[in-house]
Amino acid sequence: MTQKPNQVLEDLKAGNYHPVYFLQGDEPYYIDSISNYIESHALDESEKGFNQMIMYGKDSSIDTILINARRFPMMASRQVVIVKEAQEITNFNRQEAQKLLQSYLEAPLSSTILVFCYKYKTLDKRKSITKSIMEHALLVDCKKLYDNQVPDWILGYVKLKNATIDPVTAQLLSDYIGNNLERLSSEIDKVLLNLPEPSNIDTAVVQKYIGISKDYNVFELQKALAAKDNVKAHRIVQYFTANPRQNPIIPIIALLFSFFSKLLVVQHSKSTSERDLARKLNLRPYFLKEYMSAARLYSAQQVVDNISHLRTADLKAKGVGIVPGSHGEVLKELVFKLLN
């Protein structure tokens, strides 16, 4: 059967374990979270020496993995076998090895928890081994979040840590760090270590412990462009140009492209309901006001032109038709065109 990563973690925390887990996908954060939880909690510390084995795909074959999986635990009720980097198992794609694995899946040892960490790849659903895993094991698809899903993930992660964060700060973190959940969780954990309980993460805290300026960041640039605030927008761009390593141009362009694309949707939407628009754009109602205001300041043709300017700037940022190292000038030119 298949399950989502968060549901698997909830089941594990409730003490419910499956005989075989197959964790796959391009989001290593979830794969590591699940396998690390099993590694840390499935056995008592006194039981791990004889009953927990960590294997690595490039050094293992299906044969040796299953030999270990079929062992009985010593002085414990179960054993754990975790195969990290399972996508590199030497003979995984061979028919003979897959038949061995299928045979085990049909009758797994109930005293063994076998975990495959199959990172950055997914199994071919047309193959019999995949069908067998889906039928007899717990298959967990660990997919990268879309950018618009990240702020909600941040809100949920901070809540799990018994702390609070406001939507604006969550959006700021999302814009600055992106959908790298490993880095996001690490930065949030770092912040919480420095705060007294009960902890609240706001923009001042983010500025102090993560180094994101509350005044000079891509989120503030978007707000300045939305309000057609020339002075503020150009001041932020000057800061970005002076600090290019902390403010790479391609993520800035990507965020602004998303903003103007959504703005075009707002302008062409037949619905006047803010709730409908927020749902259509996958935005919290709090942020919709910015789009509604910008929709009045920019004509539909200006928005279309700005999307074209952003595409051109994206090509230049990737080295098409410009001298390397001139990203600052590209950004200045872009913001000038977006505002005019």
C-alpha positions as CSV (number, residue, x, y, z in Angstrom):
1,M,0.0,0.0,0.0
2,T,1.0,3.6,-0.3
3,Q,1.0,6.4,2.3
4,K,2.1,10.0,2.6
5,P,5.2,10.8,4.6
6,N,3.4,12.7,7.3
7,Q,1.0,9.9,7.9
8,V,3.8,7.4,8.1
9,L,5.6,9.5,10.8
10,E,2.3,9.8,12.8
11,D,1.9,6.0,12.7
12,L,5.5,5.5,13.8
13,K,5.1,7.9,16.7
14,A,2.1,5.9,17.7
15,G,4.2,2.8,17.8
16,N,2.9,1.2,14.6
17,Y,5.6,-0.4,12.4
18,H,5.4,-2.3,9.1
19,P,7.6,-5.2,8.1
20,V,8.9,-3.5,4.9
21,Y,9.2,0.2,4.0
22,F,10.1,1.4,0.6
23,L,10.9,5.2,0.7
24,Q,11.3,6.8,-2.7
25,G,11.4,10.2,-4.4
26,D,13.3,13.4,-4.9
27,E,12.7,14.9,-1.4
28,P,15.4,13.4,0.8
29,Y,14.1,15.2,3.9
30,Y,11.1,12.9,4.2
31,I,13.2,9.8,3.5
32,D,15.7,10.7,6.1
33,S,13.0,11.7,8.6
34,I,11.3,8.4,8.4
35,S,14.4,6.2,8.3
36,N,16.0,8.2,11.2
37,Y,12.9,7.9,13.3
38,I,12.9,4.1,12.8
39,E,16.7,3.9,13.5
40,S,16.3,6.0,16.7
41,H,13.0,4.6,18.1
42,A,12.2,1.0,16.9
43,L,14.7,-0.5,19.3
44,D,16.0,0.3,22.8
45,E,19.6,1.4,23.0
46,S,20.5,-1.9,24.7
47,E,19.0,-3.9,21.8
48,K,20.7,-2.0,18.9
49,G,24.1,-3.6,19.1
50,F,22.9,-7.0,18.0
51,N,19.7,-6.2,16.2
52,Q,20.2,-3.1,14.1
53,M,22.1,-3.1,10.9
54,I,22.7,-0.1,8.6
55,M,23.6,-1.1,5.0
56,Y,24.5,0.9,2.0
57,G,23.3,0.2,-1.5
58,K,26.6,0.5,-3.3
59,D,28.1,-2.1,-1.0
60,S,25.1,-4.5,-0.9
61,S,23.1,-6.8,-3.1
62,I,19.5,-8.0,-2.7
63,D,20.9,-11.4,-1.6
64,T,22.9,-10.0,1.3
65,I,20.1,-7.6,2.3
66,L,17.6,-10.5,2.5
67,I,20.0,-12.8,4.4
68,N,20.2,-10.1,7.1
69,A,16.4,-9.5,7.0
70,R,15.8,-13.2,7.6
71,R,17.8,-13.3,10.7
72,F,16.0,-13.6,14.0
73,P,16.5,-11.0,16.7
74,M,18.8,-11.7,19.6
75,M,17.4,-11.0,23.1
76,A,14.8,-8.6,21.5
77,S,11.4,-8.8,20.0
78,R,12.5,-7.5,16.6
79,Q,15.4,-6.3,14.5
80,V,15.9,-3.4,12.1
81,V,17.7,-3.5,8.7
82,I,18.0,-0.1,7.0
83,V,19.4,0.1,3.5
84,K,20.6,3.7,2.8
85,E,21.1,4.9,-0.8
86,A,19.1,1.9,-2.0
87,Q,19.0,3.2,-5.5
88,E,22.6,2.0,-5.8
89,I,22.0,-1.6,-4.8
90,T,24.3,-3.5,-7.2
91,N,21.8,-6.0,-8.6
92,F,18.5,-4.3,-7.9
93,N,17.4,-4.2,-11.6
94,R,18.3,-7.8,-12.3
95,Q,15.4,-10.2,-12.8
96,E,16.8,-12.9,-10.5
97,A,17.3,-10.4,-7.6
98,Q,13.8,-9.0,-8.1
99,K,12.3,-12.4,-7.8
100,L,14.2,-13.0,-4.5
101,L,12.8,-9.7,-3.2
102,Q,9.3,-10.5,-4.4
103,S,9.5,-13.8,-2.6
104,Y,10.5,-12.1,0.6
105,L,7.8,-9.4,0.3
106,E,5.1,-12.1,0.0
107,A,6.2,-13.6,3.3
108,P,8.3,-11.1,5.3
109,L,9.7,-12.0,8.7
110,S,7.4,-10.4,11.2
111,S,10.2,-9.7,13.6
112,T,12.2,-7.7,11.1
113,I,11.7,-4.0,10.0
114,L,13.3,-3.7,6.6
115,V,13.7,-0.1,5.2
116,F,14.8,0.8,1.7
117,C,15.8,4.5,1.2
118,Y,15.6,4.9,-2.5
119,K,16.6,8.5,-3.0
120,Y,16.1,10.8,-6.0
121,K,14.3,8.1,-8.0
122,T,11.0,6.4,-8.3
123,L,10.2,2.9,-9.3
124,D,8.6,2.1,-12.7
125,K,4.9,1.4,-11.9
126,R,4.7,-0.9,-14.9
127,K,7.2,-3.4,-13.5
128,S,6.1,-6.4,-11.5
129,I,8.6,-5.6,-8.6
130,T,6.8,-2.2,-8.2
131,K,3.4,-3.9,-8.1
132,S,4.7,-6.4,-5.5
133,I,6.1,-3.6,-3.3
134,M,2.8,-1.7,-3.6
135,E,0.8,-4.8,-2.6
136,H,3.0,-6.3,0.2
137,A,5.1,-3.4,1.5
138,L,4.5,0.2,2.5
139,L,5.5,2.4,-0.4
140,V,6.1,6.1,0.5
141,D,6.4,8.7,-2.3
142,C,8.5,11.5,-1.0
143,K,8.0,14.4,-3.5
144,K,9.5,17.8,-3.4
145,L,7.0,20.5,-2.4
146,Y,5.9,23.1,-4.9
147,D,7.0,26.6,-4.0
148,N,3.5,27.7,-3.1
149,Q,3.3,24.8,-0.6
150,V,6.4,25.7,1.4
151,P,4.9,28.5,3.6
152,D,2.2,26.1,4.9
153,W,4.9,23.5,5.5
154,I,6.8,26.0,7.6
155,L,3.8,26.9,9.6
156,G,3.1,23.2,10.3
157,Y,6.8,22.4,11.1
158,V,7.0,25.3,13.6
159,K,3.7,24.2,15.2
160,L,5.1,20.7,15.7
161,K,8.0,22.3,17.6
162,N,5.5,23.9,19.9
163,A,6.4,27.4,18.6
164,T,4.6,30.0,16.5
165,I,5.4,31.9,13.3
166,D,3.3,34.4,11.5
167,P,2.4,33.9,7.8
168,V,4.5,36.9,6.6
169,T,7.7,35.5,8.2
170,A,6.9,32.0,6.9
171,Q,6.6,33.5,3.4
172,L,9.9,35.4,3.9
173,L,11.7,32.1,4.8
174,S,10.1,30.4,1.9
175,D,11.2,33.1,-0.5
176,Y,14.7,33.2,0.9
177,I,15.5,29.5,1.3
178,G,13.1,27.9,-1.2
179,N,11.8,24.4,-1.0
180,N,14.9,22.8,0.4
181,L,13.2,21.2,3.5
182,E,16.4,20.0,5.0
183,R,17.9,23.5,5.1
184,L,14.6,25.0,6.2
185,S,14.2,22.7,9.1
186,S,17.8,23.2,10.1
187,E,17.5,27.0,10.0
188,I,14.2,26.9,12.0
189,D,15.8,24.5,14.6
190,K,18.8,26.9,14.9
191,V,16.5,29.8,15.6
192,L,14.4,27.9,18.2
193,L,17.6,26.9,20.1
194,N,18.2,30.6,20.7
195,L,14.7,31.5,21.8
196,P,13.1,31.2,25.2
197,E,9.9,29.1,25.5
198,P,7.2,29.7,24.4
199,S,9.0,30.7,21.2
200,N,7.7,33.0,18.5
201,I,9.5,33.5,15.2
202,D,9.1,36.9,13.6
203,T,11.0,38.9,11.0
204,A,13.3,40.4,13.6
205,V,14.3,36.9,14.9
206,V,14.8,35.7,11.3
207,Q,17.0,38.8,10.6
208,K,19.1,38.1,13.7
209,Y,19.7,34.4,13.5
210,I,19.4,33.5,9.8
211,G,20.7,36.7,8.3
212,I,17.8,37.7,6.2
213,S,17.3,41.4,6.2
214,K,13.8,42.4,7.1
215,D,14.1,45.5,4.8
216,Y,16.2,44.1,2.0
217,N,14.8,40.8,0.7
218,V,13.0,39.6,-2.3
219,F,9.7,39.6,-0.4
220,E,10.1,43.3,0.2
221,L,11.1,43.9,-3.4
222,Q,7.9,42.2,-4.5
223,K,5.9,44.5,-2.2
224,A,7.7,47.5,-3.6
225,L,6.9,46.5,-7.1
226,A,3.3,45.7,-6.2
227,A,2.9,49.3,-4.9
228,K,5.0,50.8,-7.7
229,D,7.3,52.3,-5.0
230,N,10.2,53.3,-7.2
231,V,12.5,54.5,-4.4
232,K,12.1,51.4,-2.3
233,A,12.5,49.0,-5.2
234,H,15.7,50.6,-6.5
235,R,17.1,50.8,-2.9
236,I,16.6,47.1,-2.5
237,V,18.1,46.4,-5.9
238,Q,21.2,48.4,-4.9
239,Y,21.5,46.3,-1.8
240,F,21.2,43.1,-3.8
241,T,23.8,44.3,-6.3
242,A,26.2,45.0,-3.4
243,N,25.5,41.6,-1.8
244,P,25.2,39.2,-4.8
245,R,26.1,36.0,-3.0
246,Q,23.3,36.4,-0.4
247,N,20.9,37.5,-3.1
248,P,21.3,35.3,-6.3
249,I,19.4,36.7,-9.3
250,I,17.7,33.5,-10.6
251,P,15.5,32.9,-7.5
252,I,14.6,36.6,-7.5
253,I,13.4,36.4,-11.1
254,A,11.5,33.2,-10.3
255,L,9.6,34.8,-7.5
256,L,8.8,37.9,-9.5
257,F,7.7,35.8,-12.4
258,S,5.3,34.0,-10.1
259,F,4.0,37.3,-8.8
260,F,3.2,38.8,-12.2
261,S,1.8,35.5,-13.5
262,K,-0.7,35.4,-10.6
263,L,-1.4,39.1,-11.1
264,L,-2.4,38.3,-14.7
265,V,-4.8,35.7,-13.3
266,V,-6.3,38.2,-10.9
267,Q,-6.9,40.7,-13.8
268,H,-8.6,38.1,-16.0
269,S,-10.6,36.4,-13.3
270,K,-14.4,36.6,-13.7
271,S,-14.9,36.0,-10.0
272,T,-15.0,39.0,-7.6
273,S,-14.9,36.8,-4.5
274,E,-11.6,37.2,-2.6
275,R,-12.0,33.7,-1.2
276,D,-12.3,32.2,-4.7
277,L,-9.3,34.2,-6.0
278,A,-7.2,33.1,-3.0
279,R,-8.1,29.5,-3.6
280,K,-7.4,29.8,-7.3
281,L,-4.0,31.4,-6.7
282,N,-3.3,29.0,-3.7
283,L,-2.7,32.1,-1.5
284,R,-3.6,33.0,2.0
285,P,-6.3,35.7,1.9
286,Y,-3.8,37.9,3.9
287,F,-1.6,38.2,0.8
288,L,-4.4,38.7,-1.7
289,K,-4.7,42.4,-0.8
290,E,-1.3,43.0,-2.3
291,Y,-2.4,41.4,-5.6
292,M,-5.7,43.3,-5.7
293,S,-3.9,46.6,-5.1
294,A,-1.3,45.9,-7.8
295,A,-4.0,44.9,-10.3
296,R,-5.3,48.4,-10.1
297,L,-1.8,50.0,-10.6
298,Y,-0.8,47.9,-13.6
299,S,-2.7,47.5,-16.8
300,A,-3.1,44.0,-18.3
301,Q,-0.7,44.9,-21.1
302,Q,1.9,46.1,-18.6
303,V,1.6,42.7,-16.8
304,V,2.1,40.8,-20.0
305,D,5.1,43.0,-20.9
306,N,6.6,42.4,-17.5
307,I,6.3,38.7,-17.8
308,S,8.2,39.0,-21.1
309,H,10.8,41.2,-19.4
310,L,11.3,38.6,-16.7
311,R,11.7,35.8,-19.3
312,T,14.4,37.9,-21.1
313,A,16.1,38.6,-17.7
314,D,16.0,34.9,-16.9
315,L,17.9,34.1,-20.1
316,K,20.5,36.8,-19.4
317,A,20.9,35.5,-15.8
318,K,21.7,32.1,-17.3
319,G,24.4,33.6,-19.5
320,V,22.6,34.1,-22.8
321,G,23.9,37.3,-24.5
322,I,25.6,39.0,-21.6
323,V,29.1,39.3,-20.1
324,P,29.6,36.9,-17.1
325,G,29.4,38.8,-13.7
326,S,26.9,41.5,-14.8
327,H,23.9,40.1,-13.0
328,G,23.6,43.3,-11.0
329,E,23.1,45.4,-14.2
330,V,20.6,42.8,-15.4
331,L,18.6,43.2,-12.2
332,K,18.7,47.0,-12.3
333,E,17.5,47.0,-15.9
334,L,14.8,44.5,-15.1
335,V,13.3,46.5,-12.2
336,F,13.4,49.7,-14.2
337,K,11.4,48.0,-17.0
338,L,9.0,46.4,-14.5
339,L,8.1,49.7,-13.0
340,N,7.9,51.6,-16.3
